[in-house]
Amino acid sequence: MALRGESTPEWNREMQSLRRALSDEYYSSGERAYRTDVALAITQWETSLRYDPKNLRSANRLRDARAAQEKLKGIAPAK
C-alpha cells in the first residue's frame, strides 16, 4: 500500500493508526476463530501481522496456533 508522491507527516501518522486498528481487528477475529477453526485463526493472525508487523500479540498467538496445528496433524488418524 503506497501513495504517489510525497506524503505529509500527518498522513503517515493517520495511515499508521489505521494499520494498527486493522491489525487489532484481525487479531480479535483470530481469537474468535481459534475456538473452532485453527487454520482460519492462523490466516487472521498472518493478516494482522501484514498490517502491523510489530503486533506482538498476533505474533505470539500465530506461533502458538501453528504449534497446535502441527500437534493436531500428528494425532489425526491417517486416511
C-alpha positions in Angstrom: 0.0 0.0 0.0 1.6 3.2 -1.1 0.6 6.6 -2.3 2.0 8.5 -5.2 4.2 11.5 -4.4 5.3 12.7 -1.1 3.0 12.1 1.9 2.7 14.5 4.8 3.7 13.6 8.4 0.0 13.9 9.3 -1.0 11.4 6.6 1.8 9.0 7.7 0.5 9.1 11.3 -3.1 8.5 10.2 -2.1 5.6 8.0 -0.1 4.0 10.8 -3.0 4.4 13.1 -5.3 2.8 10.6 -2.9 -0.1 10.1 -2.7 -0.7 13.8 -6.5 -0.6 14.0 -6.8 -3.2 11.2 -4.2 -5.3 12.8 -6.1 -5.3 16.0 -9.3 -6.2 14.2 -7.7 -9.2 12.6 -6.2 -10.2 15.9 -9.6 -10.2 17.5 -11.1 -12.1 14.6 -8.3 -14.7 15.0 -9.1 -15.0 18.7 -12.8 -15.8 17.9 -11.9 -18.2 15.1 -9.3 -20.1 17.2 -12.0 -21.8 19.3 -13.4 -23.7 16.2 -11.0 -23.2 13.3 -7.3 -23.1 13.9 -6.5 -22.7 10.2 -8.7 -19.6 9.9 -7.2 -18.2 13.1 -3.7 -18.6 11.6 -4.9 -16.8 8.5 -6.3 -13.9 10.6 -3.1 -13.5 12.6 -1.0 -13.6 9.5 -3.1 -10.8 8.0 -2.8 -8.9 11.3 0.9 -9.0 11.0 0.9 -7.8 7.5 -0.8 -4.6 8.7 1.4 -4.3 11.7 4.5 -6.5 11.9 5.2 -5.2 15.4 1.9 -6.6 16.8 3.4 -9.0 19.4 0.1 -10.4 20.5 -0.6 -11.6 16.9 2.9 -12.9 16.5 2.7 -14.9 19.8 -0.7 -16.3 19.0 0.3 -17.2 15.5 3.4 -19.1 16.8 1.2 -21.0 19.3 -1.5 -21.8 16.8 1.0 -23.2 14.3 2.4 -25.4 17.0 -1.1 -26.6 18.0 -1.9 -27.2 14.3 1.2 -29.4 14.0 0.3 -31.4 17.1 -3.2 -31.9 15.8 -1.8 -33.2 12.5 0.3 -35.6 14.5 -2.6 -37.1 16.3 -5.1 -37.1 13.5 -5.8 -40.6 12.0 -4.2 -41.2 8.7 -6.6 -41.6 5.8 
